[in-house]
Amino acid sequence: MKITKRLRSVFVAGVPTLLVLACTPTSSSMSTSSSTSAPSSSSPDDVVTASGWNRDQRSATTVAGSRQRRRSASTTTIAKSPPSVSPGTSTTVFQSTPPKVTTPPTTSAKPAPGPSATAPTVGRSYPWHTNIVSTTFWVGEIFDPDLPDGSQVCSTYDSEWAYRWSGVATGSVPASSPGCPGAPTGGCDGIPSPGECATEPRTAANGYFPTRVTPRENPFYLDLPFDDLNDPTGFSTRCAVIPWAADPGYAGHCSDQNFSYMKNRWVRLVGPNGATCYGQIQDAGPSSGNKYHDSNYVFGLSDARPANKVFNNAGVDVSPALNGCLGFSDLDGQNDRVDWQFVDAVDVPAGPWRLLVTTSGVNN
């Protein structure tokens, strides 16, 4: 999520630098099974071949904390053939010497189960949202430490997002912080250093995976400005506006405060140069204040513009992996545009986004 730009905090501790072994994918091409076509000049069925793989808010009445973005750096990778991995598994594919991990504070409750991100669901066609400004955010980013939704150490669906995504915990956010109080720090989808978590360029050489950490959850993630859990309006209307609310695995959870209809859902995106990539929703944004329930834009059929008026009217945040896969011109800007649509898990083709699928449920 975003609110104001470019402040950094001292919450994120540095972690030992390590090099992730990159993978050289095969040359077979991939295609989607969706019956819909992209409204842009490049069809979403023009899926990037394997040889070129190719924020958010918490309600004031719930745990404070959430997200935001911005930065860059370069790095080196080593090519290696990838092991065979069945789509939908949660096995880490890119092996490296694991970073030093300390045990984070224990929580009293286990994460609530969520619907499987890869379980067969009703294969339906969803409307396209075209020419939408996209910004970039990343796990561990401290966008503005003085805002409840100014940090990616936690997400609206996971109060320990950075730790659960990375397995790294070197400290914790002060309990008095307005954003992510008590959350383990140190996890970084980028380049960590004391008090900083910077983004980095991602390339097809290693499937757009990070080079300094071995992720435990999908690095192909994004957010949309509909928080169905911590935004009061989003929560109260979610079963009326979300198309899959009655699908198997989702039906019957309308009043369940430990269940999200948005977390782990798949989205197809077409980048500024026609590259098609896929990602899973792991947060809510971009937006600010109490505007995290933009159902007209997120679920509407008329290609409505986002209600959000900041960050160049951005309507989606994408991870560094998606930034690289989609071919963005900026590592951390607000000028790239995408077309996007929801897609059911059964229609998500093979690709680097399938190597490490996130299936964890709500953890607040």
C-alpha positions in Angstrom: 0.0 0.0 0.0 1.2 3.6 -0.3 0.5 6.7 1.5 3.3 9.2 1.1 6.5 8.6 -0.7 10.0 7.7 0.2 10.6 7.7 4.0 12.7 4.9 5.5 12.9 3.6 9.0 15.4 1.8 11.1 13.1 -1.1 11.8 14.6 -3.5 9.3 17.8 -5.2 10.4 20.5 -6.3 8.0 20.9 -10.0 7.2 23.9 -11.8 5.9 24.3 -11.5 2.1 24.0 -14.8 0.2 23.8 -15.7 -3.5 20.8 -17.6 -4.8 21.6 -20.2 -7.5 19.7 -19.1 -10.6 17.9 -21.4 -13.0 18.1 -21.7 -16.8 14.6 -22.7 -17.8 13.7 -24.9 -20.8 12.7 -23.4 -24.1 9.2 -24.8 -24.2 6.4 -22.2 -24.6 3.4 -21.8 -22.3 -0.2 -20.7 -23.1 -3.3 -20.1 -21.0 -6.6 -21.8 -21.2 -8.8 -18.8 -20.5 -11.4 -18.0 -23.1 -11.0 -14.3 -22.8 -8.5 -12.2 -24.7 -6.6 -9.1 -23.7 -8.0 -5.7 -24.7 -4.6 -4.5 -25.6 -2.6 -5.1 -28.7 -0.9 -8.1 -27.2 -3.1 -11.0 -26.1 -2.8 -12.3 -22.6 -2.4 -15.7 -24.3 1.0 -14.6 -25.6 2.5 -16.0 -22.4 6.2 -15.5 -22.0 8.1 -18.6 -23.0 10.0 -20.6 -20.4 13.2 -19.5 -22.1 12.3 -15.9 -21.2 10.2 -16.1 -18.1 9.6 -13.4 -19.4 -0.8 -1.7 -0.1 -3.2 -1.8 2.0 -4.5 -0.9 5.3 -5.8 -2.2 8.6 -9.0 -0.9 10.2 -8.5 1.4 13.2 -10.3 -1.2 15.3 -7.9 -4.0 14.4 -4.2 -4.5 14.7 -2.4 -1.5 13.3 0.0 -1.9 10.5 0.5 -2.4 6.8 2.5 -1.4 3.7 4.2 0.8 1.1 7.2 1.2 -1.4 10.3 2.5 -3.2 14.3 1.9 -4.4 17.1 -0.1 -6.5 20.4 -2.0 -6.8 22.2 -4.5 -9.0 23.3 -8.0 -8.4 24.8 -11.2 -9.8 23.4 -14.6 -10.5 24.7 -18.1 -11.3 22.9 -20.3 -13.8 21.8 -23.8 -12.9 19.2 -26.2 -14.3 16.1 -26.1 -12.2 14.8 -29.3 -10.4 11.5 -30.6 -11.5 8.7 -29.2 -9.4 5.0 -29.9 -9.7 2.8 -26.8 -10.1 1.2 -25.8 -6.9 3.8 -27.1 -4.5 5.3 -24.9 -1.7 8.8 -26.4 -2.0 11.6 -23.9 -2.3 13.1 -24.3 -5.7 16.1 -21.9 -5.7 18.6 -23.3 -3.2 21.2 -21.3 -1.3 22.9 -21.2 2.0 20.0 -20.1 4.3 20.3 -16.8 6.1 20.7 -16.9 9.8 17.3 -17.0 11.3 16.2 -16.3 14.9 13.0 -17.5 16.3 10.4 -14.7 16.2 8.0 -14.0 19.0 5.5 -16.7 19.3 1.8 -16.0 18.6 -1.0 -17.5 20.6 -3.0 -18.6 17.6 -2.0 -20.6 14.5 -2.6 -19.0 11.1 -6.2 -19.6 10.0 -6.5 -22.0 7.1 -7.3 -20.5 3.7 -8.6 -21.9 0.5 -6.0 -23.6 -1.6 -4.5 -21.3 -4.2 -4.2 -24.2 -6.6 -7.3 -26.2 -5.9 -9.7 -26.5 -8.9 -12.4 -23.9 -8.7 -15.1 -22.7 -11.1 -13.3 -21.7 -14.3 -15.0 -18.4 -15.2 -14.2 -15.4 -17.4 -13.4 -12.2 -15.6 -13.4 -8.6 -17.0 -10.3 -6.8 -18.0 -9.1 -3.7 -16.3 -7.1 -1.7 -18.8 -4.3 0.9 -18.8 -3.9 0.9 -15.1 -1.0 2.6 -13.4 1.1 0.1 -11.4 3.6 0.9 -8.7 6.0 -1.6 -7.1 6.2 -2.7 -3.5 8.1 -5.5 -1.7 8.2 -7.6 1.4 10.2 -5.9 4.1 10.0 -2.4 2.6 9.5 0.5 5.0 7.7 3.1 3.0 6.7 5.4 5.9 7.3 4.2 9.5 4.9 6.8 10.9 1.8 5.5 9.0 -0.3 2.5 10.1 -0.1 1.2 6.5 3.4 2.4 5.7 5.4 -0.8 6.1 5.6 -4.2 4.2 6.9 -6.0 7.3 3.3 -7.0 7.7 0.3 -7.1 5.4 -3.4 -6.7 5.9 -3.7 -10.5 5.9 -0.5 -11.5 7.7 0.9 -9.6 10.8 4.2 -11.5 10.3 4.4 -11.3 6.5 8.1 -10.5 6.1 9.1 -13.4 8.4 6.7 -16.0 6.9 7.7 -15.0 3.4 11.5 -15.2 4.1 12.1 -17.2 7.2 14.3 -14.4 8.4 13.9 -12.7 11.7 16.6 -10.5 13.2 14.5 -8.2 15.4 11.0 -6.9 15.9 9.0 -3.7 15.3 8.6 -1.7 18.6 5.2 -2.3 20.2 4.6 1.5 20.1 5.0 1.7 16.4 1.8 2.8 14.4 2.7 0.2 11.7 3.1 -3.6 12.3 3.8 -3.4 16.1 5.6 -6.4 17.3 6.1 -7.9 13.9 9.5 -9.8 13.3 11.8 -7.8 11.1 14.8 -8.8 8.9 12.9 -10.4 6.0 13.5 -8.6 2.8 12.5 -9.3 -0.8 15.5 -7.3 -2.1 18.8 -6.1 -0.7 18.8 -5.8 3.1 21.1 -3.5 5.1 20.9 -2.0 8.6 17.7 0.0 8.6 16.9 -0.6 5.0 15.3 -3.0 2.5 16.0 -1.9 -1.0 14.6 -3.4 -4.2 16.7 -4.9 -7.0 16.4 -5.6 -10.7 15.0 -9.0 -11.5 15.9 -11.0 -14.6 14.7 -14.2 -16.5 18.1 -15.8 -15.7 16.8 -17.1 -12.4 13.0 -16.9 -13.0 12.9 -13.3 -11.5 13.5 -14.7 -8.0 15.4 -12.6 -5.4 19.2 -13.0 -5.2 19.7 -12.4 -1.5 17.1 -14.7 0.1 15.5 -18.0 -0.5 11.8 -17.2 -0.3 9.3 -19.5 1.4 6.3 -18.1 -0.4 5.6 -16.9 -3.9 7.8 -13.9 -5.0 5.1 -13.2 -7.7 2.7 -11.2 -5.5 0.6 -8.1 -5.8 -2.2 -6.1 -4.1 -5.4 -4.5 -5.2 -7.4 -1.8 -3.3 -10.0 -4.1 -1.7 -9.3 -5.2 1.8 -11.9 -7.8 2.6 -10.7 -8.4 6.1 -9.7 -5.2 8.0 -11.7 -2.6 6.1 -15.2 -2.5 7.6 -16.9 -1.8 4.3 -14.8 -4.3 2.5 -15.6 -7.0 5.1 -19.3 -6.3 5.3 -19.8 -6.3 1.5 -17.3 -8.9 0.4 -19.8 -11.7 -0.2 -22.0 -9.4 -2.2 -19.3 -8.2 -4.6 -16.6 -10.9 -4.8 -17.5 -13.2 -7.7 -16.1 -16.4 -6.2 -17.6 -15.9 -2.7 -19.9 -18.9 -3.2 -17.4 -21.2 -4.8 -16.2 -24.4 -3.0 -13.6 -23.6 -0.4 -15.0 -20.0 0.0 -18.8 -20.5 0.6 -19.9 -20.0 4.2 -17.2 -17.7 5.4 -18.9 -14.3 5.0 -18.8 -13.5 8.7 -15.5 -15.3 9.4 -12.9 -12.7 10.6 -10.1 -15.2 10.2 -10.8 -15.9 6.5 -10.0 -13.8 3.4 -11.6 -14.2 0.0 -8.8 -12.2 -1.6 -5.5 -13.6 -0.2 -3.8 -16.0 -2.6 -6.1 -15.3 -5.5 -4.5 -15.3 -8.9 -4.3 -12.3 -11.3 -3.1 -12.2 -14.9 -1.2 -9.1 -15.9 -0.1 -7.8 -19.3 2.9 -5.4 -19.1 3.7 -2.3 -21.1 5.4 -4.3 -23.8 2.9 -7.1 -24.0 4.6 -9.6 -21.6 2.0 -11.7 -19.7 2.8 -12.8 -16.1 0.8 -14.1 -13.2 0.8 -13.3 -9.5 -1.1 -13.9 -6.2 -2.7 -11.3 -4.0 -1.0 -10.9 -0.7 -2.0 -7.4 0.5 -4.4 -4.5 -0.2 -3.6 -1.3 -2.0 -2.6 1.1 -3.4 -4.7 3.5 -1.5 -4.8 5.6 1.6 -7.0 6.5 4.6 -10.2 4.6 4.6 -10.5 3.9 0.8 -9.6 0.2 0.8 -12.9 -1.0 -0.5 -12.9 0.0 -4.2 -15.3 -2.7 -5.4 -16.4 -0.7 -8.4 -12.9 -0.7 -9.8 -11.7 -4.1 -8.6 -14.9 -6.2 -9.4 -16.8 -4.0 -11.7 -17.7 -4.9 -15.3 -17.3 -1.4 -16.9 -13.5 -1.0 -16.7 -13.9 1.7 -14.1 -10.9 3.9 -13.0 -9.4 3.4 -9.5 -10.9 5.6 -6.8 -7.4 6.2 -5.5 -6.1 9.6 -6.6 -2.5 9.4 -5.2 0.6 7.8 -6.8 -0.5 8.9 -10.2 -3.9 7.2 -9.7 -2.3 3.8 -9.3 -4.6 0.8 -9.2 -2.2 -2.1 -8.4 1.1 -2.7 -6.7 3.3 -5.5 -8.0 6.3 -7.3 -6.5 9.9 -7.0 -7.9 9.5 -10.4 -9.6 6.4 -9.1 -11.5 8.1 -5.8 -12.1 10.9 -7.6 -14.0 8.6 -10.2 -15.6 6.3 -7.5 -17.0 9.2 -5.4 -18.3 8.6 -2.2 -16.3 10.7 0.7 -17.2 11.1 1.8 -13.6 12.3 -0.3 -10.6 10.2 1.8 -8.2 8.2 4.3 -10.2 4.6 5.2 -10.9 4.5 5.5 -14.7 4.2 1.9 -15.9 0.8 0.7 -16.9 -0.8 -2.8 -17.1 -3.9 -4.6 -18.1 -5.1 -7.1 -15.6 -7.9 -9.6 -14.8 -8.6 -12.2 -12.1 -8.0 -15.8 -13.2 -9.0 -19.0 -11.6 -6.2 -21.3 -10.5 -7.1 -23.9 -13.1 -6.3 -21.4 -15.8 -2.8 -20.4 -14.5 -0.2 -21.9 -16.8 3.3 -23.2 -15.9 5.9 -20.5 -15.3 8.1 -19.2 -12.6 5.0 -17.9 -10.8 4.1 -21.6 -10.3 7.3 -22.7 -8.7 6.4 -21.6 -5.2 2.7 -21.2 -4.7 1.5 -19.5 -1.5 -1.3 -21.3 0.3 -1.0 -19.9 3.8 -4.2 -18.4 5.3 -4.8 -15.3 7.4 -2.4 -14.8 10.3 -3.4 -11.8 12.4 
